[in-house]
Amino acid sequence: MTVRGAISNPWGRPRLLRLVTLAYIVWSMVPVLIAVQFSFNAGRSRSTWQGFSLRWYLTDAASVARDESLTLALAQSIRLAVLTMLIATPIGVAMAIGLARWRGPGARPAGFLMLVPLVTPEIVMGVALFLVFANLYDFVRFGTPAQLLGHVTFSISFVVIIVRGRLFAIGRDYEEAAMDLGASPREAIRRVLLPLLSPAIMASFAIVFAISIDDFVISQFLAGGADSITIPVRLYAGARLAPPPSLNALASILLLATLCSVSAAGLVLRRYSNRERDGRGALDSLTRLDV
């Protein structure tokens, strides 16, 4: 087959697509892997490999474990991510259920407003939150309180998107069946709907954690001092000078936390999808046997 025929054949093997995908992966991941590699460098060089060492993680005076500014940034990022995850996810789940079940003239505008933080550029969101806390809600102190409110504000939309997708997939049949059997609407939500939503809820926890710990713009605008500096802000501040490899180590920890949370979300969704597929297969088999 000619090159032109291979490209124009929609039923052939997607060789060009595979090549483009591989090139993109190499282009995006190789610099990251190089940065991670030099976080284990035995010397101070960030361009010449001088042997493997955990110096910049544990033992050096400028390491993540011993440099107070790096330790504070790590602790602040984890604190914000955990609190955002615990606050934004329940609110997002409640909003998703309400928007999915709301039937009225204001349902569509409310759904659109829910998407505004998702489609608004983050720099605009950061400036807007800064002006709000500086001029309108001036009782909110810059630092952890303002950063937490900012992270919760833009994270809720992600939770709503994930949970609403799950709600539309399962429909209303289970709730209606539970209420036909005597359950109240509240009991149907608590005993039937929330267990069915558990994979989406767990995935939302992980996604919100990853988004929060990786945020830079809002954390920078709403920071109130050295005790509220997060990992991305600390990396940005240090990269403008002559940064030691300990910043590579800090970035590697951030990358690991993000990858673990996203992988956990994917595993949870995959596990529940396989379980549902097996359950549907067993139900179909019983139906055929009955017939």
C-alpha positions in Angstrom: 0.0 0.0 0.0 1.3 3.5 -0.9 1.8 6.2 1.7 -1.1 8.1 0.3 -3.3 5.1 0.5 -2.2 4.3 4.0 -3.0 7.9 5.1 -6.4 8.0 3.4 -7.6 4.6 4.5 -9.8 5.1 7.6 -9.9 1.3 8.3 -6.2 0.8 8.3 -3.9 0.7 11.3 -3.4 4.3 12.7 0.3 4.3 12.2 0.5 8.1 11.8 -1.6 8.7 14.9 0.7 6.4 16.9 3.7 8.2 15.7 2.3 11.6 16.6 1.2 10.3 20.0 4.6 8.9 20.7 6.3 12.1 19.6 4.0 14.1 21.9 4.7 11.9 24.9 8.5 12.1 24.3 8.3 15.9 23.8 6.3 16.5 27.0 7.8 13.8 29.4 11.5 13.9 28.6 12.2 17.3 30.2 10.2 16.2 33.3 12.1 13.0 33.6 15.4 14.9 33.3 14.4 17.3 36.1 13.4 14.3 38.3 16.8 12.6 37.5 18.8 15.6 38.7 16.9 15.8 41.9 18.9 12.6 42.8 22.2 14.1 41.6 25.1 13.8 44.1 26.5 17.3 43.2 25.0 20.8 42.8 25.1 20.7 39.1 21.7 20.6 37.3 23.3 19.7 33.9 26.1 17.2 34.7 25.3 13.9 36.3 27.6 13.3 39.3 26.2 10.1 40.8 23.0 9.0 42.6 22.2 10.5 46.0 19.3 11.4 48.3 21.2 14.5 49.3 18.6 17.0 48.1 15.8 15.1 49.7 17.2 14.4 53.2 20.8 15.2 54.2 21.9 18.6 52.6 21.3 21.8 54.5 19.3 23.0 51.5 17.4 19.7 51.1 13.6 19.4 51.3 13.8 17.8 54.7 16.1 20.5 56.3 15.3 23.7 54.4 12.5 25.3 56.4 11.1 27.3 53.4 10.8 24.1 51.4 9.2 22.2 54.3 6.7 24.9 54.9 5.8 25.0 51.2 5.3 21.2 51.2 3.2 21.3 54.4 1.1 24.2 53.1 0.4 22.6 49.8 -0.7 19.3 51.4 -2.8 21.2 54.0 -4.6 23.2 51.3 -5.2 20.1 49.1 -6.6 18.0 51.9 -8.9 20.7 53.2 -10.1 21.6 49.7 -10.8 18.0 49.0 -12.8 17.5 52.2 -14.8 20.7 51.6 -15.3 21.0 47.8 -16.3 17.4 47.2 -19.4 17.2 49.4 -20.5 20.6 48.2 -20.0 19.5 44.6 -21.9 16.3 45.1 -24.9 18.1 46.6 -24.8 20.7 43.7 -24.6 17.9 41.1 -27.6 16.1 42.6 -29.6 19.3 42.9 -28.8 20.4 39.3 -29.5 17.0 37.9 -32.8 16.7 39.6 -33.9 20.3 39.3 -36.8 20.9 36.9 -37.7 24.5 36.6 -37.1 27.8 34.7 -33.8 28.4 36.5 -32.2 25.0 36.0 -30.3 25.8 32.8 -29.0 29.2 34.0 -27.8 27.6 37.2 -26.1 24.9 35.3 -24.4 27.5 33.2 -23.3 29.5 36.2 -21.8 26.4 37.7 -19.5 26.0 34.7 -18.2 29.6 34.9 -15.2 28.8 37.2 -14.4 25.9 34.9 -14.1 28.0 31.7 -12.8 31.2 33.2 -9.1 31.7 32.7 -7.3 31.1 36.0 -5.5 34.5 35.9 -9.0 36.2 35.8 -10.2 34.0 38.6 -7.1 34.9 40.7 -7.4 38.6 40.1 -11.2 38.5 40.9 -10.7 36.6 44.1 -7.9 39.0 45.2 -10.1 42.0 44.6 -13.1 40.4 46.4 -11.0 39.6 49.5 -9.2 42.9 49.5 -12.2 45.2 49.0 -15.5 43.3 49.7 -14.8 40.4 52.1 -11.9 42.1 53.9 -12.6 40.1 57.1 -11.1 37.0 55.3 -7.4 37.0 56.0 -5.0 36.6 53.1 -3.1 33.3 53.5 -4.6 29.9 54.2 -8.2 31.1 54.7 -8.3 33.1 51.4 -6.4 30.4 49.5 -8.7 27.7 50.8 -11.8 29.6 49.8 -10.2 30.2 46.4 -9.3 26.6 45.8 -12.8 25.4 46.9 -14.4 28.0 44.5 -12.8 26.7 41.4 -12.7 23.0 42.4 -16.4 22.6 42.9 -17.1 22.7 39.2 -14.8 19.7 38.5 -16.7 17.7 41.2 -20.1 18.7 39.6 -18.9 17.6 36.1 -17.7 14.2 37.3 -20.7 13.4 39.5 -23.3 14.6 37.0 -21.8 12.3 34.4 -22.3 9.4 36.8 -25.9 10.6 37.6 -26.9 10.7 33.9 -25.4 7.2 33.4 -27.4 5.5 36.2 -30.6 7.5 35.6 -33.5 7.8 38.1 -34.8 4.2 38.0 -33.1 3.1 41.2 -34.4 6.0 43.2 -37.9 5.6 41.9 -37.8 1.9 42.7 -36.6 2.6 46.2 -39.4 5.1 46.7 -42.0 2.7 45.3 -40.9 0.3 48.0 -41.6 2.8 50.7 -38.3 4.8 51.0 -38.5 8.5 51.5 -36.6 10.8 49.0 -33.9 11.4 51.6 -33.6 7.6 52.3 -33.4 6.9 48.6 -30.6 9.3 48.2 -28.7 8.1 51.2 -29.2 4.3 50.8 -29.4 4.0 47.0 -28.1 7.0 45.1 -24.9 7.8 47.2 -23.6 4.2 47.1 -24.1 4.2 43.3 -22.2 7.5 43.1 -19.3 6.3 45.3 -16.9 5.7 42.4 -17.5 9.3 41.1 -17.2 10.7 44.6 -13.9 8.9 45.2 -12.6 10.0 41.8 -13.7 13.6 42.7 -11.7 13.4 46.0 -8.5 12.4 44.0 -9.0 15.0 41.2 -9.6 17.9 43.6 -6.5 16.9 45.6 -4.4 16.9 42.4 -5.9 20.2 41.1 -5.4 22.0 44.5 -1.8 20.8 45.2 -0.8 21.8 41.6 -2.4 25.3 41.6 -0.1 28.3 41.2 -2.1 31.4 40.1 -4.7 31.5 42.9 -2.2 30.4 45.5 0.1 33.2 44.5 -2.6 36.0 44.4 -4.0 35.0 47.8 -0.8 34.3 49.7 -0.3 36.2 52.9 3.3 35.6 53.9 6.0 33.0 54.1 3.8 30.5 56.0 1.3 30.4 53.1 3.7 29.8 50.2 2.9 26.6 48.3 5.1 24.3 46.3 4.3 25.9 42.9 4.8 29.4 44.2 8.1 28.4 45.9 9.3 26.7 42.7 8.5 29.9 40.7 10.3 32.1 43.1 13.4 29.9 43.2 13.6 29.3 39.5 14.4 33.0 38.8 17.6 32.8 40.8 20.3 30.0 40.7 18.1 27.2 42.2 19.7 24.3 43.9 18.7 20.7 43.0 16.5 20.6 46.1 13.9 22.5 44.0 14.0 19.6 41.6 13.4 17.3 44.5 10.4 19.5 45.6 9.0 19.4 42.1 9.4 15.7 42.0 7.4 15.3 45.2 4.7 17.5 43.7 4.7 15.4 40.5 4.5 12.2 42.5 1.6 13.4 44.6 -0.3 14.5 41.5 0.3 11.2 39.6 -0.7 9.2 42.6 -4.0 11.0 43.1 -4.9 10.9 39.4 -3.9 7.2 39.2 -6.1 6.5 42.2 -9.0 8.2 40.6 -8.5 6.1 37.4 -8.2 2.9 39.3 -11.4 3.5 41.3 -13.4 4.3 38.2 -12.0 1.3 36.4 -12.7 -1.0 39.3 -16.3 0.0 39.6 -16.8 -0.1 35.8 -15.5 -3.7 35.7 -17.8 -4.6 38.7 -20.8 -3.1 37.0 -20.0 -4.9 33.7 -19.7 -8.2 35.6 -23.0 -7.5 37.4 -24.8 -6.7 34.1 -23.3 -9.9 32.5 -24.5 -12.0 35.4 -28.0 -10.4 35.2 -28.2 -11.1 31.5 -27.2 -14.7 32.0 -29.9 -15.2 34.7 -32.5 -13.5 32.4 -31.6 -15.9 29.6 -31.9 -18.9 31.9 -35.3 -17.8 33.1 -36.4 -17.4 29.5 
